[in-house]
Amino acid sequence: MSAALSDVDDWRTRDRPAAAQGALVWGPVKASVAALAGCSRGPESVCIKPAVPPLVVAAALGCVPTAVRPTSTDTHESLRMRLAACTFLDDAFVLRGGNGKRKRGQAKRVRLNDTDYRAPRRKSWSVVVEAERTDTDGDSVVTLFNYNAYGRTAEDVCCSPIPMPVFALGVQLWLAALPHLCEESRCCPPTHCQLLFYYTLFNSAMGELSRDTPATRRGRTLVTHWFIRPYIPCAGRHHDNYTIKHTRAQLAGMMGPEGSTHAGQENSQRIGSEVLLYTEGNTDMDFALSFPESGEEGTDIANYICRPELTIRLGRGTLLIFKAADDAFFCHEAAFRKSAIGGNPSGFRMCFVYRWLTVAKVFRSVWPHKYKSEA
């Protein structure tokens, strides 16, 4: 059974039960602390450990097939082959090698699930806006909210109806997060969830870099006292709903465009709303807010820096409430710590990313659940 838009609207007038707030894990960061790290402003986002009923979490995890989880006997090849054959995941095509460079006769894009690239695998869900039906072409379609993620073509956008247990988890997280939410997010539960899968076997991180992409670009290594990793400019570093143009407009005291546009489509996320990131899995990851050094706020994101004071450890059962103001000013990136790579091949992280979306599109209701037309 899937959740519908009516299930969301029902919460607009319903009495909201008091939810356990949960322990504060990180944030917000005071401006004085951020200044010591070289940043001109302090992040507003917070990370908490919500007291979600275990049965609610278990039911949501039950919607995720075991085929997408690694095992202790997996190799790069066995995991790659299993994900390639899985009809649960979104079927995405990404730039070959992370940059589209190829030999003569090769395609610019490759099927992500056929590779062992570092990019996270995805499953996109939305509440049902208009029920499944047969359109004039004879195709079975359903109208859903659309998240036009960065780096995807319109033909590559996928979505399917959100299972009721996944929606119910979103409701519990929303109730726990209410004290930290703005009005745009307090009015109702999230309408969309994108589940991201990260694997230690693939050294998964945000971005589309190949596992074999040279890690010595520009000949520099970023060294800090909390982890050591190759410094690769823009390797997954990005804004979600904004771009560097928004940041520069904000610094100049102007409003800038209302949200980012990707895949040739209009902005889909409700302006000003937060993003809720709930983590499960057996391996933690670092979620780093990268930023321009004080006095260089207009610089390109390739020159942004990371500091431990503005890095959040996301572990099992943590909920990051990511503020729109932070998405507009900071970029973010995520990776496993070096100590987690090359050890247990069954290491993984799942992140349920809940958003408030406003744009509906028509999707095919059979796998691979591709975007078909405007709603």
C-alpha positions as CSV (number, residue, x, y, z in Angstrom):
1,M,0.0,0.0,0.0
2,S,1.3,3.4,-0.9
3,A,0.7,6.9,0.6
4,A,-1.3,9.5,-1.2
5,L,-1.4,13.3,-1.2
6,S,-4.5,13.0,1.0
7,D,-2.4,11.4,3.7
8,V,-0.2,14.5,3.7
9,D,-3.1,16.9,3.7
10,D,-4.7,15.1,6.6
11,W,-1.9,16.3,8.9
12,R,-2.7,20.0,8.1
13,T,-5.6,19.9,10.5
14,R,-4.9,16.9,12.6
15,D,-3.7,17.3,16.2
16,R,0.0,16.5,16.3
17,P,1.1,14.1,19.0
18,A,4.1,15.2,21.0
19,A,7.2,13.4,19.8
20,A,10.3,12.7,21.8
21,Q,12.8,15.3,20.7
22,G,15.9,13.1,20.9
23,A,19.4,14.0,21.9
24,L,21.2,16.8,20.1
25,V,24.2,15.3,18.2
26,W,25.5,18.4,16.4
27,G,24.7,22.1,15.7
28,P,23.8,24.8,15.3
29,V,27.3,26.2,15.1
30,K,27.9,29.6,16.7
31,A,29.3,32.3,14.4
32,S,32.3,32.7,16.8
33,V,33.1,29.0,16.4
34,A,32.7,29.1,12.7
35,A,35.0,32.1,12.5
36,L,37.8,30.2,14.2
37,A,37.4,27.6,11.4
38,G,37.8,30.3,8.8
39,C,34.1,30.6,7.9
40,S,32.2,33.8,7.9
41,R,28.9,32.4,9.1
42,G,27.7,29.6,11.4
43,P,25.6,26.7,10.0
44,E,22.0,26.6,11.2
45,S,21.4,22.9,10.6
46,V,21.2,20.4,13.5
47,C,21.6,16.7,13.9
48,I,19.6,14.8,16.4
49,K,19.1,11.2,17.5
50,P,15.2,10.9,17.3
51,A,13.3,8.4,19.4
52,V,11.5,6.8,16.5
53,P,9.5,3.7,17.5
54,P,11.6,0.6,16.5
55,L,8.7,-1.0,14.7
56,V,8.3,2.0,12.5
57,V,12.0,1.9,11.5
58,A,11.8,-1.9,11.0
59,A,8.7,-1.6,8.7
60,A,10.4,1.0,6.5
61,L,13.6,-1.1,6.3
62,G,11.4,-4.0,5.3
63,C,10.6,-2.2,2.1
64,V,14.2,-2.4,1.1
65,P,15.1,-5.8,-0.6
66,T,18.1,-7.7,0.7
67,A,19.6,-7.7,-2.9
68,V,20.8,-4.1,-2.5
69,R,22.6,-4.8,0.8
70,P,26.2,-6.1,0.7
71,T,27.3,-9.3,2.4
72,S,30.5,-10.4,4.1
73,T,31.4,-12.5,1.1
74,D,30.8,-9.9,-1.6
75,T,33.5,-8.7,-4.0
76,H,33.4,-5.6,-6.3
77,E,32.1,-7.8,-9.1
78,S,29.5,-9.8,-7.2
79,L,28.0,-6.6,-5.7
80,R,28.1,-4.9,-9.0
81,M,26.4,-7.8,-10.8
82,R,23.6,-8.0,-8.2
83,L,22.9,-4.3,-8.3
84,A,22.9,-4.4,-12.1
85,A,20.2,-7.1,-12.0
86,C,18.1,-5.4,-9.3
87,T,14.8,-3.9,-10.4
88,F,14.3,-2.0,-7.2
89,L,16.9,0.7,-7.8
90,D,16.4,3.8,-10.0
91,D,17.9,3.1,-13.4
92,A,20.3,6.0,-13.9
93,F,22.8,6.8,-16.6
94,V,25.8,8.9,-15.5
95,L,28.9,10.4,-17.2
96,R,31.5,7.8,-18.0
97,G,34.3,8.0,-15.6
98,G,32.6,11.0,-13.9
99,N,33.5,13.4,-16.7
100,G,32.1,11.9,-19.9
101,K,35.5,11.3,-21.5
102,R,35.5,8.2,-23.7
103,K,37.3,6.4,-26.5
104,R,36.0,6.3,-30.0
105,G,32.8,4.3,-30.2
106,Q,32.0,4.5,-26.5
107,A,28.9,6.2,-25.1
108,K,29.3,9.4,-23.1
109,R,27.0,8.0,-20.4
110,V,26.9,4.6,-18.8
111,R,24.3,2.7,-16.7
112,L,25.3,3.4,-13.1
113,N,24.1,0.1,-11.8
114,D,26.4,-1.7,-14.2
115,T,29.4,-0.1,-12.7
116,D,31.3,0.1,-9.4
117,Y,31.4,3.9,-9.5
118,R,31.5,5.8,-6.2
119,A,28.1,7.5,-6.9
120,P,25.4,6.4,-4.5
121,R,22.6,4.2,-5.9
122,R,19.1,5.6,-5.5
123,K,15.5,4.8,-5.1
124,S,13.0,7.7,-5.4
125,W,9.5,7.7,-3.9
126,S,6.7,10.2,-3.8
127,V,3.2,10.4,-2.4
128,V,0.6,9.7,-5.1
129,V,-0.8,12.9,-6.5
130,E,-3.0,11.2,-9.1
131,A,-3.7,7.5,-9.0
132,E,-2.4,4.9,-11.5
133,R,-4.3,4.9,-14.8
134,T,-3.9,4.1,-18.5
135,D,-3.1,7.1,-20.6
136,T,-3.9,7.7,-24.3
137,D,-0.8,5.8,-25.4
138,G,-2.0,2.7,-23.5
139,D,0.8,3.1,-20.9
140,S,0.2,2.6,-17.2
141,V,1.1,5.8,-15.5
142,V,0.9,7.6,-12.2
143,T,1.3,11.2,-11.2
144,L,4.0,11.9,-8.5
145,F,6.1,14.7,-7.2
146,N,9.3,15.1,-9.0
147,Y,12.8,15.7,-7.7
148,N,15.0,16.7,-10.6
149,A,18.4,15.9,-9.1
150,Y,21.6,17.6,-10.2
151,G,23.5,15.9,-13.0
152,R,20.4,13.9,-14.3
153,T,18.9,14.3,-17.7
154,A,15.1,14.5,-18.0
155,E,15.0,11.0,-19.5
156,D,16.9,9.8,-16.4
157,V,14.4,11.0,-13.7
158,C,12.7,8.1,-12.0
159,C,10.0,7.8,-9.2
160,S,7.5,5.4,-7.8
161,P,4.7,5.6,-5.2
162,I,6.0,5.7,-1.7
163,P,5.2,2.7,0.5
164,M,3.1,3.5,3.5
165,P,5.8,2.3,6.0
166,V,8.4,4.7,4.4
167,F,5.9,7.5,4.6
168,A,5.1,6.6,8.2
169,L,8.8,6.9,9.0
170,G,8.9,10.3,7.4
171,V,6.0,11.4,9.6
172,Q,7.8,10.3,12.8
173,L,10.9,12.1,11.8
174,W,8.9,15.2,10.9
175,L,7.3,15.2,14.3
176,A,10.6,14.8,16.0
177,A,12.1,17.6,13.9
178,L,9.2,20.1,14.4
179,P,11.0,22.4,16.9
180,H,13.7,22.9,14.3
181,L,11.6,23.4,11.2
182,C,10.5,26.6,9.4
183,E,6.9,27.3,8.6
184,E,7.2,25.9,5.1
185,S,8.1,22.5,6.6
186,R,5.9,22.6,9.7
187,C,2.6,22.6,7.8
188,C,2.7,19.0,6.7
189,P,4.9,15.9,6.5
190,P,7.4,15.5,3.6
191,T,6.0,14.5,0.2
192,H,9.0,12.8,-1.3
193,C,11.8,10.4,-0.2
194,Q,15.0,9.5,-2.0
195,L,16.8,6.5,-0.5
196,L,20.6,6.7,-1.1
197,F,22.9,3.6,-0.8
198,Y,26.6,3.9,-0.1
199,Y,29.0,0.9,-0.1
200,T,32.4,0.6,1.4
201,L,33.4,-1.9,-1.3
202,F,32.9,1.0,-3.9
203,N,34.3,3.6,-1.5
204,S,31.0,5.4,-2.2
205,A,30.8,9.2,-1.9
206,M,28.7,12.0,-3.2
207,G,29.4,12.5,-6.9
208,E,30.0,10.4,-10.0
209,L,33.7,9.6,-9.9
210,S,34.9,6.2,-11.0
211,R,36.6,4.1,-8.3
212,D,39.7,4.2,-10.7
213,T,39.7,8.0,-11.2
214,P,43.2,9.3,-10.3
215,A,43.1,10.8,-6.9
216,T,46.1,13.2,-7.3
217,R,44.4,15.9,-9.4
218,R,46.3,19.2,-9.0
219,G,48.9,17.2,-7.0
220,R,47.4,18.2,-3.6
221,T,46.3,16.2,-0.6
222,L,43.9,17.6,2.0
223,V,45.2,16.6,5.5
224,T,43.2,17.3,8.6
225,H,43.3,15.9,12.1
226,W,40.0,14.0,11.7
227,F,40.5,12.2,8.4
228,I,42.9,12.1,5.4
229,R,41.6,11.8,1.9
230,P,42.7,12.9,-1.6
231,Y,41.7,16.5,-2.4
232,I,39.7,16.3,-5.6
233,P,38.0,19.6,-6.4
234,C,34.2,19.3,-6.9
235,A,34.2,15.5,-6.4
236,G,30.6,15.4,-5.3
237,R,30.7,18.9,-3.8
238,H,27.4,20.6,-4.5
239,H,24.4,22.5,-3.4
240,D,21.0,20.7,-3.5
241,N,18.5,23.4,-4.3
242,Y,20.8,26.3,-5.0
243,T,23.9,27.1,-7.1
244,I,26.9,29.4,-6.7
245,K,24.8,32.1,-8.4
246,H,22.4,32.0,-5.4
247,T,25.3,32.3,-3.0
248,R,26.8,35.3,-4.8
249,A,23.3,37.0,-5.1
250,Q,22.9,36.4,-1.4
251,L,26.2,37.9,-0.6
252,A,25.3,41.0,-2.7
253,G,22.1,41.4,-0.8
254,M,19.9,40.2,-3.6
255,M,17.3,37.4,-3.6
256,G,18.6,35.5,-6.6
257,P,16.6,32.9,-8.5
258,E,14.0,30.9,-6.6
259,G,15.6,27.5,-6.3
260,S,17.8,25.6,-8.7
261,T,16.6,23.9,-12.0
262,H,18.0,20.6,-13.2
263,A,17.3,18.2,-16.1
264,G,15.7,21.1,-18.0
265,Q,12.8,21.3,-15.5
266,E,11.6,23.8,-13.1
267,N,12.6,24.0,-9.4
268,S,10.8,21.2,-7.5
269,Q,11.6,21.7,-3.9
270,R,9.5,24.1,-1.8
271,I,11.5,27.3,-1.4
272,G,12.8,27.7,2.2
273,S,11.9,24.1,3.3
274,E,14.4,21.9,5.1
275,V,15.7,18.5,4.0
276,L,15.6,15.6,6.5
277,L,18.4,13.0,6.2
278,Y,17.8,9.9,8.3
279,T,20.7,7.3,8.4
280,E,20.7,3.5,8.8
281,G,23.3,0.9,8.1
282,N,26.4,-0.5,9.8
283,T,29.0,2.1,8.7
284,D,29.1,5.8,9.6
285,M,29.9,8.6,7.1
286,D,31.2,12.1,7.4
287,F,28.9,14.8,6.0
288,A,31.1,17.9,5.5
289,L,29.9,21.4,4.9
290,S,32.5,23.0,2.6
291,F,32.7,26.8,2.4
292,P,34.8,29.7,1.1
293,E,37.3,31.1,3.5
294,S,36.4,34.5,5.0
295,G,37.0,37.2,2.5
296,E,36.8,34.9,-0.5
297,E,33.0,34.3,-0.4
298,G,32.6,34.7,-4.2
299,T,35.2,32.1,-5.1
300,D,34.4,29.0,-7.2
301,I,33.4,25.9,-5.2
302,A,36.5,24.1,-6.3
303,N,38.3,26.4,-3.8
304,Y,36.0,25.7,-0.9
305,I,37.5,24.1,2.2
306,C,36.3,21.6,4.9
307,R,37.0,21.8,8.6
308,P,36.2,19.2,11.4
309,E,34.1,21.8,13.2
310,L,31.7,21.9,10.3
311,T,31.7,18.1,9.6
312,I,28.9,15.9,11.0
313,R,29.2,12.2,11.7
314,L,26.1,10.5,10.4
315,G,25.6,7.2,12.1
316,R,22.8,4.7,12.6
317,G,19.6,6.4,13.7
318,T,20.8,10.0,13.3
319,L,18.6,12.7,11.7
320,L,20.2,15.7,10.1
321,I,17.8,18.6,9.7
322,F,19.5,20.5,6.8
323,K,18.5,24.1,6.6
324,A,17.8,26.0,3.3
325,A,20.1,28.8,4.4
326,D,23.0,26.3,4.7
327,D,22.3,24.8,1.3
328,A,22.4,28.3,-0.2
329,F,25.7,29.3,1.4
330,F,27.6,26.0,1.9
331,C,28.3,23.2,-0.4
332,H,28.2,19.7,1.1
333,E,29.9,16.3,0.4
334,A,30.0,12.9,2.1
335,A,32.4,10.1,2.3
336,F,33.4,7.1,4.5
337,R,36.4,7.6,6.7
338,K,39.6,6.0,5.5
339,S,39.5,3.4,8.3
340,A,36.2,2.0,6.9
341,I,37.5,1.3,3.4
342,G,39.0,-2.1,2.6
343,G,37.9,-3.8,5.8
344,N,34.5,-5.4,6.0
345,P,33.0,-5.8,2.5
346,S,29.5,-5.7,4.0
347,G,29.9,-2.1,5.1
348,F,27.1,0.2,3.9
349,R,25.0,3.2,4.7
350,M,21.4,4.0,3.8
351,C,20.1,7.5,3.9
352,F,16.4,8.3,3.7
353,V,16.3,11.8,2.3
354,Y,12.9,13.4,2.8
355,R,11.8,16.6,1.0
356,W,8.8,18.9,0.5
357,L,8.2,19.1,-3.2
358,T,5.7,21.1,-5.2
359,V,6.0,20.0,-8.9
360,A,4.1,16.9,-10.1
361,K,5.0,14.9,-13.2
362,V,3.6,11.8,-14.9
363,F,5.7,8.6,-14.4
364,R,5.4,5.1,-15.9
365,S,4.1,2.9,-13.1
366,V,6.2,-0.1,-14.2
367,W,10.0,-0.5,-13.7
368,P,12.1,1.5,-14.3
369,H,9.4,4.0,-13.4
370,K,10.7,6.7,-15.8
371,Y,9.4,10.2,-16.1
372,K,7.0,10.4,-19.1
373,S,5.4,13.9,-19.3
374,E,4.2,17.0,-17.6
375,A,1.4,16.6,-15.2
